[in-house]
Amino acid sequence: MNPRDLEAVCALRARLHACPELSGHEDVTIDTLQDFLSYKTSLRLERREGWLLATHWEADGLPEIGLRADMDAIPVEGESGTSARHGCGHDGQSAILCGVGLALEGRRTGRNIRLIFQGGEEDGTGARRICERWPGLQALERIYALHNLPGFPVGQLLVRRGCFACASSGLIVRVQGRPAHAAYPDEGANPAALLSRLVLDLPGMIGRILDGDDRLLMHTVIGLRLGGENFGLSASEGQLCLTLRGHRQADIDALADAVRRAAAEGCAAEGMTCAFETRDAFPDTTNAAPVVEEALGLWQRAGLQATELEAPMRWSEDFGWYLKRIPGMYFGVGAGEDCPGLHTAAYRFPDAVIAPAVDAFAALLGIA
């Protein structure tokens, strides 16, 4: 990446960092990206519902390649309510894709390149919306995306055949019993024991689903609420919030079904009712092995080295929605061994990641 373009992209990253916006509200961010690209490139720009498409078009009938970057910020809870902060590096990812746009100027790749600036990753809605509503997606021959990864040397490329990042899903179990005086709890139906049993039975449910396999399937109790603070009243309603996470979506679905079944059976036996809600569902981000092999060869020819991860990342990414429809690859770029963790208060995207990330994309497009 040439120094002039790098300077411009770093300045853009700083502007994006200064205007963080939550999922579904990325208007100023899109304005900023659109202004930069319209001024500095000849890319064809199309502003769509919650996202921006920038196209390098060479000729009709050529293969099409997609590159995607996120652009939303993470929510931060404070005394004055919920605000936004770029604590996951989406400001850097969008800047990197703009750097690719600069690199494409005046170049012939033999393909048409689609740069997808996507909103709504943090709440899991963005990629799915594009997959469902953009007919042009099916024309893509390949699709690529990356994430900045703290804990690895700056610029190190990190790949994985198969699952790169876990699937996850939030599950809420709501139980409605019957109130009773605290002196006569047997006259009511208190969900405390049922919800407690659910929590304690989850490891056994997971064990039966895995049946000795060493793939990841786990649960995290996010919240458990029962009744209130009226000491004369036995609790009559409760809520359990879980995050279910694993290498395979099928395992998560099986675990969610087991939880629902156990809750429904327990409620039926104790004269209570239950309801369920799924939130923040992310698919597994699973790379196509031939695409990974192809990428490793392209990087090697460009003088770039990649390291293969031993295990998938436990966090989730909505890029998996694209990979269920199109062959592609999600990869990592090291953000520094001492870089604070993603979503932590100290995290800030390091600009040193930009040049190696742009070079990695450029190699995949054959313009390195």
N, C-alpha and C positions, 0 to 999 in steps of 0.2 A: 504494500500500500504506500503510495507516494506521500511525502510529508505534508504537502499542501492539502490533499484530501483528508489526511488524518487530522490535521488541525481543525478543518471545517466540521468534521464529524464529531470530534471531541467537544467543540463548542455547541453543536446541536444537542449532544447528550446532556450537557449542563442545562440547556434550556428545557429539555424534557424533564429533567430531574426537578426543576423549579415549578413545574405545573402538574403535579401528580393528580390523577383522577381515578375514581373507583370504577369498577366494572360497569359497563353500560352507560357511562357518562364521560367518555373520552373525547369530547368535542374540541377542547383547546389543543389537546395532543394531536388530533388529526389535522387541525388547522396548521399547527407548527410543522408537522411532517409534510403536508401538502405544499406549504410555502417554500420549504427547503428544496423539495424535489422539483417543483415547477421552476424555481430560479436557477438551479444548478444542473438539471438533467433535462433530457428530451423524452423521458419516460411518459407514456400515456397514463394519465391519472384518472381514476374513477372513484368518487366518494360514494360509499354504499352504507347500508344501515349498520352503523356501529363499527365499520372497518374501512380501510383504504386499500385499493388495488392499484399497483404501479406496474406497468407492462413494458418490457423491452421486446418490441415486435420486429422481426426480421422479414418474414414472408409467410403467406398462407401455406398450410400443409406441412409446416415443420413440426417436429416434436415440441411439446411444451413441458417446461420444468417449473415447479413451484418452490419458493422459499418463504417461510413464515416467521414473523417476529411478533411477540406479544407487546402490548403497550399500556395495559392497565396497572394501577398501583395497588398496594395492599391496604386494607382498612386498619386504622389505629383507633382504639377506644380511649377516650380521655374524658376529663371532667365536663368539657363542653360538647360532648357527643362524639360521633365518628368522623375522623378525618382520613386523609390519604397520604401515603408515603411510598416512595419507590424503594422498598426494602427487598425486592426480589430480582432487580436488575433488568426489568422490562424497558426502562429508559435506555439502557445500554444495548439491549437486543434490537430495538427499533433503530437506534443510531447505526448499529452494525449493518442492518439491511439497507439503510441509506448509503452507507459506504460501498456496498455492492452495487447500488444504483450508479454511483460515481464511476466505479470500475468498469461498468458496462458501456459507458459513453464511448462511441466511436469504435466499438469492438463487434466482431462477427463471431457468433458462437455456433451457428448452424441450428439454433433452436430459438424458440420464443420463451422468454423468461417472465414469470409472474411473481412479483414481490407482494406478499400478503401481510399487511399490517393489521393484526387482529386484536380486537378488544375482548373483554369478558373472559380472560383465562382464569383469573383467581376464583370466580364463582362457577366455573365450569360451563358457561353458556356460550362462549364465543365461537369455538371451533365447531361445536355441534350446529349452531345456527348457520354458519357458512356452508357446512357439509349438506345441510338440508335445503338451503335456499339458493345456492350459487350453482347453476347448471355447468358453468365453465370448469368446475372442479374435475369432472370426469374426463376432461380432455388432457389432464396432466399425466405425463408418463412417469414422473418421479416427483416426490415432495420431500424437502429437507427442513429441519429446524435445529436450533441448538439452545443450550442453556449454560450460563456461567456457573461454574462449580467451585465454591470455596473448598480449601483443603488439598488442592492439587496445584502444582507449579503453574505460574502464569503462562497462558497460551498452550498448555499441553492439551492435545486432542484426545478425547475419551469416547470410546465406542463400545457397543455391545451387540452381539448377535442375539436375536430374540428379544425378551423383555428388557427394556432399559429402565422404565419407571413403573411403579406399581399402580394397579387399579385401586380405587377407594370409593367409599360411599358412606354418607351419613344416614343413620337409621334412628328414628324417634319412635319409641313405644309409649303410648299413652294408655293408662289403665283407669277406668272409672268403677269405683266400688259403691258402698252405701255408708253414709255417715252414721255415727252412733255416739252416745255419751261415753266419755272416757272411762267411766265406771262400769259400763256395760258394753265393751267392745265386741262381744260375741253376737250382739244384736245387729251389728253392721258388717261391712266387708271392707277390710283394710288391705290395700295392695302392697304393703311393706314386705311381707314374706315372699310374695310372688316375684316382685322385682329383684329382691335380694337373691332368690334362687336363680333367676335368669343370669345375673352377673356371675354367680359362682359356677353355673353350669356351662358358661361359654368356652372355657378351655376344653371340656369334654366334647362339646359340639365340634370344635375345630379339629380335635384329634380324630374323630370319626370321619370327618370329611377328608383329611389328609391321608389317613390310613397308612401311616408310616413314611409317607413321602416327605422329603426335606424342603419342599418349596414353601415359600412364606405365605402364611395366612394368620392374621392377628386381629385383635380388637382393642380398642381404647375406650374406656368409659369417659365420656366428655362431660356428662352431667347426670345427676340422680336427685330427683326432687320428690318429696312426699309431704302432703298436708301443709300445715302452717304453724302458727305459734299460739293457737288456742289450746291450752292445756286441759280444757274440759271436753275436747272433741277428738274422737278417734279419726285418723286420716282416712279419707274416702277417695282420694285421687292421687295419682303419681305419674311420673314421667322419667323414662330412661333414655339418654342420648348416647349413641355409640358411633364411633368411626370404625368401619370394617375395611381392612386393607390386605392386599395380597398380590401375588404374581399373576393370578388368573382371575378374570371376571367371573368365570363359572364357579369358582370357589366362593367368591364373595356372595354371589346369588344364592348358592347353597346354604351359606351361613345365615344370610338374611331370612331365608325360608325357614330354617331351623328355629331361629329366634321367634319369628311370627307364629310358628306352629306351637312352640312351647308356651308362649304367652296366651294364645287362644285357648289351648287345652287347660291351662291353669285357671284362666278366667271362667271358663265354662264350669269347672269343678267347684269354684268358690263363689259363683253367682255374681261375677263382675263382667264388664265388657272392656274391649281394647280396640285401639285404632293405631294405625301405623303411617309414618310419613318418611319418604326418602328425600334427602337433600344433598347438594354438592357431589353429585355422582361423576366420577372420572373413570374413563376406561383405562385398561392397561396400555402402555405405550410400547408396542412390540415392533421391532425393526424386522424388515425382510432381509434374510441372510444374504441373498444375491446382491442386494443394494449395498449392504455393508462391505461385502467383498469388492464390489466395484469401486466404492469410495476409498477403501484402503489402497487400491492400486493407483487411483488418481492422485491421492495425496503423496504416495511414494514417488511417483513420477515428478511431482512438483517439489520434491525435497522436504515434504512434511511428514513427521512421524506421529503415529497414534498409539495409544495404550488401550488395551481391552480390559474393561472392568470385570471383576470376578462375579459380582452380584448386582442385581438391579438396584436402582435408587428406591428408597422406601416412599419418598414423596410422590405425588401424582401430578399428571400433566394432561391437559385436554388435547394435545397433539395426537393422542391415540385415536381420536375420531377420524382424522384424516387417514391414518395408517390402516384403518379397517376398510377403507375404500380404494386406496392408492398405494402401490409399493413405495416405500420411502425409508427414511432414517432420521432418528433423533440422536444427537450427539452432544457431548459436553466440551467446554473449553475451560481449562483451569483458571481460577481467579486469584490464586495465591495460597500457599500453604498456611499462612497466618491470617488470611482474610476472614473476617467475622462471618458467622453462618447466615444463610438466607433467612429473611423474615425477622432477624434480630434487630434490636434498636441501633446497633453499631454498624450494620451492613450498609455499604455504599458501593455501587458498581465501580470497579477499577478501570480507568481508561486504557490501561496497558493491555486489556483483553481485546480491544477493538481491532487492532491491526492483524493479529494472528487469526481472529475469527473471520474477518473479511477475506484474508488469504485462503482460509479453509473453504469458504463458500466459493471463492473464485476458482479454486482448483476443481471443485465439483462441476463447475460450469465450463471448464476448459479454457479459462482466461488467466490462469496464474502466471 
